[in-house]
Amino acid sequence: MVPVQAAAAARPAAATSHARVFALQEAFTRLGGGDQGVVDLAAATGIPDSTVHRILQSGVPGGAVDQVRRGRYRPGPTIIKAAIHAMAHVPGAATTRAILADLHERTGAAALLFTLAPFGGLRRLCTDYAWGQMDPGELSVFTHSLVTHSRSLRTGASGRAILAHLPAPLQRLAFDEEPPNNDAPGALLDDQALAASLAEIRRTGYAVGREEVAPGWDAIAAPVVWGDVAVGSVALAKPAGEPADLGRLAEHTCRTARMLSEYTSRPAPAA
């Protein structure tokens, strides 16, 4: 497996009881998610074992924490509910559609929005698009690939743009997957090539795919982030034979991704 960024080291113990609750929540993320032991959580936070156990037990009745087995815990359904509420309102569907339509008009390429879908394994799903008068027959080859074998974050500019900006434990999940059964000429099937591409994406801010998802189609994508973690990506797709100014397309794609990132981070308006 290709090495990725190491998890953060243990941090100083939180000073107040409220801070300790949030420190434990953050420790689950730093330790890679899933179920964690009291001893590991205590080591990651600097909070005494007995206090960690007491906090976790207090979260079990309300569903903030699930006790998987003796001494092992994971975030519970109320945490998932809070995340769904947060993500459902930023940005709204009308805002997303208008931003994608503007990107299409500026570039003439198909503009697509992908969202990270962690349920059932890390995947990306196309949740919105704008392609104006582009030929649906031409697009069918590209879009068919996106909803079949190419949903993996390992494949395509849109997937790698997200993967490059995920925490190390989530990156490891993607590297542990079998490479997708993808016969497109530009597919990156080698772990070393994939790791190198992620470093380049972090350096430049965008990903380029040359006939990586489907033969005859190129793409460029930039991550949509909340804080420092990708929650999706914006991609442009165009026939490989058409002349294109990569710098111009990258500029427009990154600009759109930044706009969506700003909407994502912005507090929802009061009801």
VOGU-3710 file (C-alpha; in Angstrom, 3 decimals, decimal comma):
1> mvpvqaaaaa> 0,000/0,000/0,000  1,237/3,493/-0,799  1,982/5,534/2,348  -0,231/8,562/2,926  -0,169/11,336/5,472  0,140/10,049/9,048  -2,586/10,757/11,578  -1,995/13,647/13,936  -0,164/12,928/17,170  -1,860/13,025/20,551
11> rpaaatshar> -2,875/16,502/21,644  -2,859/18,180/25,059  -5,832/17,313/27,226  -8,828/19,628/26,875  -9,261/21,916/29,860  -13,051/21,903/30,369  -15,711/19,211/30,331  -17,351/20,712/27,246  -14,040/20,899/25,416  -13,383/17,261/26,274
21> vfalqeaftr> -16,580/16,170/24,522  -15,542/17,935/21,311  -11,977/16,645/21,652  -13,284/13,076/21,745  -15,486/13,703/18,714  -12,485/15,010/16,777  -10,329/12,088/17,960  -12,658/9,588/16,273  -11,906/11,369/13,001  -8,149/11,517/13,548
31> lgggdqgvvd> -8,029/7,825/14,441  -9,722/6,846/11,199  -13,384/6,570/12,101  -15,054/3,260/12,832  -15,072/1,873/16,358  -12,310/2,924/18,749  -11,190/1,767/22,185  -11,203/3,867/25,341  -7,430/3,526/25,733  -6,757/4,745/22,169
41> laaatgipds> -9,128/7,685/22,540  -7,517/8,626/25,853  -4,055/8,517/24,279  -5,199/10,639/21,321  -6,771/13,331/23,511  -4,728/13,311/26,711  -7,949/12,804/28,687  -7,846/10,164/31,476  -9,308/6,744/30,620  -11,974/6,980/33,305
51> tvhrilqsgv> -13,152/10,365/32,018  -13,238/9,127/28,415  -15,337/6,152/29,509  -17,728/8,372/31,460  -18,215/10,808/28,553  -18,803/8,013/26,049  -21,268/6,237/28,294  -23,219/9,484/28,748  -23,578/9,724/24,963  -24,959/6,211/24,449
61> pggavdqvrr> -28,609/6,710/25,593  -29,227/9,644/23,229  -27,508/8,044/20,262  -24,514/10,393/20,094  -22,299/7,342/20,646  -22,780/3,656/19,817  -21,189/1,075/22,093  -20,121/-1,643/19,658  -18,862/-4,018/22,336  -17,188/-3,757/25,711
71> gryrpgptii> -14,739/-0,868/25,646  -15,315/-0,079/21,940  -17,321/2,893/20,690  -18,154/4,717/17,460  -20,037/7,934/16,576  -23,781/7,342/16,744  -26,811/8,169/14,584  -27,386/11,634/16,038  -23,956/12,659/14,704  -24,960/11,406/11,249
81> kaaihamahv> -28,273/13,269/11,499  -26,473/16,508/12,347  -24,114/16,065/9,382  -27,013/15,439/6,984  -28,809/18,568/8,200  -25,632/20,615/7,781  -24,932/19,375/4,251  -28,532/19,571/2,979  -28,707/23,369/3,059  -25,309/24,562/1,773
91> pgaattrail> -25,544/25,423/-1,032  -29,147/25,161/-2,230  -30,079/23,404/-5,479  -30,954/26,639/-7,302  -27,579/28,143/-6,429  -25,723/25,054/-7,605  -27,569/24,925/-10,930  -26,915/28,611/-11,667  -23,201/28,298/-10,886  -22,811/25,227/-13,114
101> adlhertgaa> -24,730/26,887/-15,947  -22,376/29,860/-15,766  -19,348/27,541/-15,901  -20,744/25,802/-18,982  -21,419/29,107/-20,737  -17,904/30,353/-20,026  -16,165/27,190/-21,266  -18,521/25,390/-23,653  -17,797/22,126/-21,819  -20,136/19,933/-19,789
111> allftlapfg> -20,082/21,180/-16,180  -20,735/18,574/-13,490  -20,957/18,592/-9,697  -19,876/15,477/-7,808  -20,608/14,796/-4,155  -18,678/12,487/-1,844  -20,919/9,560/-0,885  -19,369/7,586/2,004  -22,250/5,163/2,649  -21,335/1,688/1,423
121> glrrlctdya> -17,737/2,678/0,715  -16,175/5,883/-0,561  -17,737/6,866/-3,884  -18,508/9,989/-5,832  -21,898/10,634/-7,374  -22,854/13,209/-9,999  -25,588/15,248/-8,326  -26,019/18,103/-10,808  -24,854/19,161/-14,260  -25,168/21,760/-17,026
131> wgqmdpgels> -24,342/21,011/-20,642  -26,677/23,260/-22,609  -26,886/22,275/-26,280  -24,156/19,626/-26,185  -25,139/16,429/-28,016  -26,690/13,959/-25,524  -25,607/11,108/-27,800  -21,962/12,106/-27,450  -22,308/12,566/-23,718  -23,925/9,158/-23,193
141> vfthslvths> -20,596/7,296/-23,344  -19,069/9,569/-20,731  -22,076/9,622/-18,401  -22,566/5,844/-18,640  -19,025/5,321/-17,358  -19,645/7,698/-14,457  -22,567/5,655/-13,146  -20,979/2,223/-13,610  -17,342/1,278/-13,030  -15,911/4,779/-12,597
151> rslrtgasgr> -17,549/5,891/-9,358  -14,414/5,019/-7,376  -12,395/7,969/-6,091  -9,365/6,300/-7,661  -10,680/6,991/-11,155  -11,214/10,218/-13,060  -10,260/13,814/-12,413  -13,411/14,371/-10,342  -12,637/11,412/-8,074  -8,952/12,179/-7,607
161> ailahlpapl> -9,677/15,865/-6,889  -11,743/14,696/-3,902  -9,355/11,936/-2,823  -6,373/14,313/-2,726  -8,134/16,397/-0,051  -9,415/13,690/2,301  -7,907/12,701/5,672  -5,200/10,025/5,553  -7,367/7,182/6,944  -9,935/7,743/4,182
171> qrlafdeepp> -7,201/7,870/1,557  -6,000/4,501/2,804  -9,467/3,030/2,223  -9,269/4,057/-1,427  -5,753/2,676/-1,844  -6,897/-0,620/-0,325  -9,573/-1,008/-3,013  -8,998/-3,052/-6,106  -8,455/-0,718/-9,085  -11,724/-0,306/-11,016
181> nndapgalld> -12,241/-2,443/-14,091  -11,637/0,467/-16,423  -10,350/0,001/-19,992  -10,160/3,723/-20,832  -6,726/4,510/-22,314  -5,763/7,062/-19,635  -6,913/5,109/-16,556  -4,523/5,266/-13,576  -4,451/1,692/-12,276  -1,073/1,745/-10,494
191> dqalaaslae> -0,870/2,854/-6,838  2,390/4,717/-7,365  0,948/6,697/-10,272  -2,181/7,428/-8,229  -0,144/8,692/-5,256  1,938/10,928/-7,525  -1,210/12,359/-9,100  -2,661/13,233/-5,670  0,491/15,136/-4,745  0,276/17,051/-8,027
201> irrtgyavgr> -3,393/17,889/-7,406  -2,560/19,300/-3,977  0,212/21,360/-5,554  -1,803/22,806/-8,463  -5,312/22,812/-6,981  -6,888/20,797/-9,802  -6,844/17,380/-11,490  -6,595/16,574/-15,189  -7,863/13,328/-16,712  -6,896/12,445/-20,280
211> eevapgwdai> -9,420/9,853/-21,513  -9,368/8,447/-17,989  -13,058/7,702/-17,465  -14,133/7,000/-21,028  -12,327/6,796/-24,385  -12,561/10,077/-26,256  -13,287/12,279/-23,234  -10,976/14,553/-21,231  -11,817/16,196/-17,926  -10,521/18,717/-15,433
221> aapvvwgdva> -11,764/18,973/-11,837  -11,230/20,977/-8,649  -12,306/20,114/-5,083  -15,221/21,658/-3,226  -14,059/21,879/0,384  -15,588/22,548/3,761  -12,767/23,693/5,998  -9,842/21,627/4,734  -11,730/18,489/3,689  -13,254/17,841/0,255
231> vgsvalakpa> -16,996/17,194/0,186  -17,211/17,048/-3,598  -15,706/18,358/-6,821  -16,559/20,422/-9,881  -15,572/18,934/-13,233  -15,514/19,979/-16,858  -15,768/17,262/-19,524  -15,116/17,710/-23,242  -14,315/15,557/-26,281  -10,590/14,806/-26,365
241> gepadlgrla> -10,156/15,932/-29,965  -11,300/19,502/-29,384  -8,584/22,151/-28,940  -8,564/23,649/-25,455  -6,606/26,121/-23,341  -5,860/24,062/-20,220  -4,892/27,105/-18,177  -8,154/28,869/-18,988  -10,259/25,797/-18,219  -8,381/25,249/-14,947
251> ehtcrtarml> -8,932/28,871/-13,943  -12,692/28,666/-14,531  -12,999/25,268/-12,827  -11,052/26,352/-9,740  -13,033/29,593/-9,543  -16,311/27,670/-9,577  -15,064/25,214/-6,958  -14,045/28,116/-4,706  -17,488/29,692/-5,091  -19,203/26,465/-4,079
261> seytsrpapa> -16,766/26,030/-1,197  -17,640/29,515/0,054  -21,368/28,757/-0,120  -20,752/25,487/1,744  -18,882/27,239/4,547  -21,351/30,121/4,794  -23,955/29,950/7,601  -27,474/29,242/6,370  -29,802/32,284/6,335  -32,204/32,640/9,231
271> a> -35,688/31,221/8,623
//
